[in-house]
Each structure stands twice: as C-alpha cells, then as structure tokens.
Amino acid sequence: MAAKATKKDVEKPDPFYEWMERIYGYIVSNKKKFYTGVGVFAAICLLSTAYYFYSQHMEQQAEKLYLKAYDLQYSRAATRGADRDSPASVFAAYEEILQAYPRSRAAFYACYMLGNLYYRGGDYDRARSSFEAFLDKAPRKHVLTPFAYTGIGYCYEEKKEYAKALEAFEKAVGKDTGGVFTGVTYGNMARVYEEMNNAPKALELYRQALENTTDPAMAAFIKRKIAELGSS
C-alpha cells in the first residue's frame, strides 16, 4: 500500500517544474541570444542536410560516368579481343571522372582502372602514378589495395628498378590480410631476385610461395622453379 502524502510533501515544489521555470526565465531574459542560437542550429542542420543530398547526387553522377567508362572499355575488349586495344576514348572517360568528381568513390576506382590500362599500354610511369593515386584515395584495408601495390611493383620491375619493385611487393604482402594473394606475391618477389641474379634468395621466396599456394597449376610451376634453382 502506497504511503500517504503529507502536507509538507504536497507543499514542496516539484523539482522538474522548478527546473523548467528556471529555463523559461533564462529564455525570457535572454531572448536575443536564445533565438540567435536556435537560428544558428537550424542553419547548421539545413546546411548538413543540403550537403548530404548534394554529395549523394554527385556520387550518383560520378557512378554513371564510371559505368559508362567501364562499359566502353569491356565492350571493346569483347569485340577486339584485349584491353590493349582500348582507344583514347576509354582513357578519357576515366579521366573525366577524376576531373569532374575527384572526391567520389568512383574516382579511386577510376584511378585503379587507369593504372591497369596504362600498364598494359606500356606507359609504366603513368600506370604507377595512377595506382598511387588510387592508394591515396582508397579507404583503409580496401580489398584492391594489395593489387595496387602489386601493380606498382610490376611497373618498377619493367623499368628494372628492382629494389623499388621488391618494396612494393612487400607492401602487397602486408596489406593482403586474407592471405589469398600471398603466394602470388612471394612468387613475384622470387622472380625479381632471379632477375637480380640472387638465386639463394629467389629459392627461399619460391619455397614461401609454395607454402602459400593452393592453385595446383601454380604449385607445379613453383616446384619446377625450385628444382631448377636447387640444382644450379
């Protein structure tokens, strides 16, 4: 059974209403400041909302351009047989995204695609720059990050800058958190050491590649390389 309220309890002011009265008193005595603050808050909310919808609109426009470039690239690949035959219009389509929407999600994908296209076209400096631009724009732990470092490694390898190639491949291994690409990357590093005439180091890395390889065809290739280097 609930206790009866005493006269003293009834006469005691309610803390909530007392607090509300204080707030109301403050507003009445500081009307100008209060309404200015409310106006500023409303303006911030309005600007934040406008920016959100503007950003969404820009992302959608950038995505449309990316899909157009992607379709142009691979429709030609299907009809001509290889991306190597992609005309200047494909490069221009990806470059348009970077110029018009440099901060969009589509922009860093465009950088990655350009890196591959420039590499296949033999323009290794521009390919490397494109992969580096992708890495600058991409979120942390992005799934394509190890592939971009691998692309950089290939570019340096083509230019016979082997130390830089190895550094890029090492970064690819470090970013391959799932370990799916690790065997391939160790194989890349082993090949570079072969090109540097460092057979012992190449042999060591081919063995590491074999330990991290699940593909039977690749495993067979690596075993042949180990046998060749081991007998030399």
C-alpha positions as CSV (number, residue, x, y, z in Angstrom):
1,M,0.0,0.0,0.0
2,A,1.4,3.4,-1.0
3,A,2.3,5.8,1.8
4,K,0.0,8.8,2.2
5,A,1.4,12.2,1.1
6,T,1.9,14.6,3.9
7,K,1.0,18.3,3.8
8,K,4.7,19.0,3.7
9,D,5.2,16.8,0.7
10,V,2.3,18.5,-1.2
11,E,3.7,22.0,-0.5
12,K,7.2,21.0,-1.6
13,P,8.0,22.4,-5.1
14,D,8.3,19.8,-7.9
15,P,12.0,19.7,-9.0
16,F,11.0,19.2,-12.7
17,Y,8.7,22.2,-12.8
18,E,11.3,24.2,-10.8
19,W,13.9,23.4,-13.4
20,M,11.5,24.3,-16.3
21,E,10.8,27.6,-14.7
22,R,14.5,28.4,-14.5
23,I,14.9,27.5,-18.2
24,Y,11.9,29.7,-19.1
25,G,13.2,32.5,-17.0
26,Y,16.6,32.3,-18.8
27,I,14.9,32.3,-22.2
28,V,12.8,35.3,-21.3
29,S,15.7,37.3,-20.1
30,N,18.0,36.2,-23.0
31,K,15.6,36.2,-25.9
32,K,18.0,37.6,-28.4
33,K,20.8,35.1,-27.6
34,F,18.3,32.2,-27.4
35,Y,16.7,32.8,-30.8
36,T,20.1,33.5,-32.4
37,G,21.3,30.2,-31.1
38,V,18.2,28.4,-32.4
39,G,18.7,30.1,-35.8
40,V,22.3,29.0,-36.0
41,F,21.4,25.5,-35.0
42,A,18.7,25.4,-37.7
43,A,21.1,26.8,-40.3
44,I,23.7,24.1,-39.4
45,C,21.0,21.4,-39.7
46,L,19.8,22.8,-43.0
47,L,23.4,23.0,-44.4
48,S,24.2,19.5,-43.3
49,T,21.1,18.1,-44.9
50,A,21.8,20.0,-48.1
51,Y,25.4,18.8,-48.2
52,Y,24.3,15.2,-47.7
53,F,21.9,15.3,-50.6
54,Y,24.4,17.2,-52.8
55,S,27.0,14.6,-52.0
56,Q,24.6,11.8,-52.9
57,H,23.8,13.5,-56.1
58,M,27.5,13.9,-57.0
59,E,28.2,10.3,-56.2
60,Q,25.3,9.2,-58.4
61,Q,26.6,11.3,-61.3
62,A,30.2,10.0,-60.8
63,E,28.9,6.4,-60.8
64,K,27.1,6.9,-64.1
65,L,30.3,8.2,-65.7
66,Y,32.2,5.2,-64.2
67,L,29.7,2.7,-65.6
68,K,29.9,4.4,-69.0
69,A,33.7,4.1,-69.0
70,Y,33.7,0.6,-67.8
71,D,31.1,-0.5,-70.4
72,L,33.2,1.3,-73.1
73,Q,36.3,-0.5,-72.0
74,Y,34.9,-4.0,-71.8
75,S,32.7,-3.8,-74.8
76,R,35.8,-3.1,-76.9
77,A,37.6,-5.9,-75.1
78,A,34.9,-8.3,-76.2
79,T,35.0,-7.1,-79.8
80,R,38.7,-6.5,-80.2
81,G,40.0,-9.3,-78.0
82,A,42.1,-7.3,-75.5
83,D,42.1,-4.2,-73.3
84,R,45.4,-3.3,-75.0
85,D,43.3,-2.2,-78.0
86,S,41.2,0.3,-75.9
87,P,41.2,3.6,-77.6
88,A,41.9,7.0,-76.2
89,S,38.2,7.5,-75.5
90,V,38.4,4.9,-72.7
91,F,41.2,6.7,-71.0
92,A,39.3,10.0,-71.5
93,A,36.2,8.5,-70.0
94,Y,38.0,7.5,-66.8
95,E,40.0,10.8,-66.7
96,E,36.7,12.7,-66.9
97,I,35.6,11.2,-63.6
98,L,38.8,12.4,-61.9
99,Q,38.4,15.9,-63.2
100,A,34.6,16.3,-62.5
101,Y,34.3,14.2,-59.3
102,P,37.8,13.9,-57.8
103,R,36.4,13.1,-54.2
104,S,33.9,10.5,-55.3
105,R,34.1,6.7,-54.7
106,A,34.1,6.3,-58.5
107,A,37.3,8.4,-58.7
108,F,39.5,6.0,-56.8
109,Y,38.2,3.1,-58.9
110,A,38.9,5.1,-62.0
111,C,42.5,5.5,-60.8
112,Y,42.8,1.8,-60.4
113,M,41.4,1.1,-63.8
114,L,43.7,3.7,-65.4
115,G,46.7,2.1,-63.7
116,N,45.9,-1.2,-65.4
117,L,45.3,0.3,-68.7
118,Y,48.5,2.4,-68.7
119,Y,50.4,-0.7,-67.6
120,R,49.1,-2.8,-70.5
121,G,49.9,0.1,-72.8
122,G,53.5,0.2,-71.7
123,D,53.3,3.6,-70.0
124,Y,54.7,2.4,-66.7
125,D,55.2,5.9,-65.1
126,R,51.6,6.9,-65.6
127,A,50.5,3.5,-64.5
128,R,52.4,3.8,-61.3
129,S,51.1,7.3,-60.7
130,S,47.5,6.0,-61.2
131,F,48.0,3.2,-58.7
132,E,49.5,5.6,-56.2
133,A,46.5,8.0,-56.7
134,F,44.2,5.0,-56.0
135,L,46.1,4.3,-52.8
136,D,45.8,7.9,-51.7
137,K,42.0,7.9,-52.2
138,A,41.1,4.4,-51.2
139,P,39.7,3.6,-47.7
140,R,42.0,1.7,-45.3
141,K,42.1,-2.1,-45.8
142,H,40.4,-1.8,-49.2
143,V,40.3,-5.2,-51.0
144,L,42.1,-3.8,-54.0
145,T,45.0,-2.3,-52.0
146,P,47.4,-5.3,-52.4
147,F,46.6,-5.4,-56.1
148,A,47.5,-1.7,-56.5
149,Y,50.9,-2.3,-54.7
150,T,51.4,-5.3,-57.0
151,G,50.8,-3.1,-60.0
152,I,53.3,-0.6,-58.7
153,G,55.8,-3.5,-58.2
154,Y,55.2,-4.6,-61.8
155,C,55.9,-1.1,-63.1
156,Y,59.2,-0.8,-61.2
157,E,60.1,-4.3,-62.4
158,E,59.5,-3.4,-66.0
159,K,61.9,-0.4,-65.6
160,K,64.4,-2.7,-63.9
161,E,64.2,-0.7,-60.6
162,Y,64.3,-4.0,-58.7
163,A,64.7,-2.6,-55.1
164,K,61.6,-0.4,-55.5
165,A,59.7,-3.4,-57.0
166,L,60.6,-5.5,-54.0
167,E,59.5,-2.8,-51.7
168,A,56.1,-2.6,-53.4
169,F,55.6,-6.4,-53.4
170,E,56.4,-6.4,-49.6
171,K,53.7,-3.9,-49.0
172,A,51.3,-6.0,-51.1
173,V,52.0,-9.0,-48.8
174,G,51.5,-6.7,-45.7
175,K,48.1,-5.5,-47.0
176,D,46.9,-8.9,-48.0
177,T,45.1,-9.6,-44.7
178,G,43.3,-12.6,-46.0
179,G,46.4,-14.2,-47.4
180,V,44.7,-15.1,-50.7
181,F,47.3,-13.2,-52.8
182,T,50.3,-14.0,-50.6
183,G,51.6,-17.0,-52.7
184,V,51.5,-14.9,-55.9
185,T,53.3,-12.0,-54.3
186,Y,56.1,-14.2,-52.9
187,G,56.4,-15.7,-56.4
188,N,56.7,-12.1,-57.8
189,M,59.5,-11.3,-55.3
190,A,61.3,-14.6,-56.2
191,R,61.2,-13.7,-59.8
192,V,62.7,-10.3,-59.1
193,Y,65.5,-11.9,-57.1
194,E,66.1,-14.2,-60.1
195,E,66.4,-11.1,-62.3
196,M,68.9,-9.7,-59.8
197,N,70.9,-13.0,-60.1
198,N,70.3,-13.7,-56.4
199,A,69.4,-17.4,-56.7
200,P,69.5,-18.3,-52.9
201,K,67.0,-15.5,-52.1
202,A,64.9,-16.5,-55.1
203,L,64.9,-20.1,-53.9
204,E,63.9,-19.0,-50.4
205,L,60.9,-17.0,-51.7
206,Y,59.8,-19.7,-54.1
207,R,59.5,-22.0,-51.1
208,Q,57.5,-19.4,-49.3
209,A,55.3,-19.0,-52.3
210,L,54.7,-22.8,-52.5
211,E,53.7,-22.8,-48.8
212,N,51.1,-20.2,-49.5
213,T,49.8,-21.5,-52.8
214,T,46.6,-23.6,-53.2
215,D,46.4,-23.5,-57.0
216,P,47.7,-26.8,-58.5
217,A,49.0,-25.3,-61.7
218,M,50.9,-22.6,-59.9
219,A,52.2,-25.1,-57.4
220,A,53.6,-27.2,-60.2
221,F,55.3,-24.2,-61.8
222,I,56.9,-23.2,-58.5
223,K,58.1,-26.7,-57.9
224,R,59.9,-26.6,-61.3
225,K,61.5,-23.3,-60.4
226,I,62.7,-24.7,-57.0
227,A,64.1,-27.8,-58.8
228,E,65.9,-25.6,-61.3
229,L,67.4,-23.2,-58.7
230,G,68.2,-26.1,-56.3
231,S,70.2,-27.9,-59.0
232,S,72.1,-24.8,-60.2
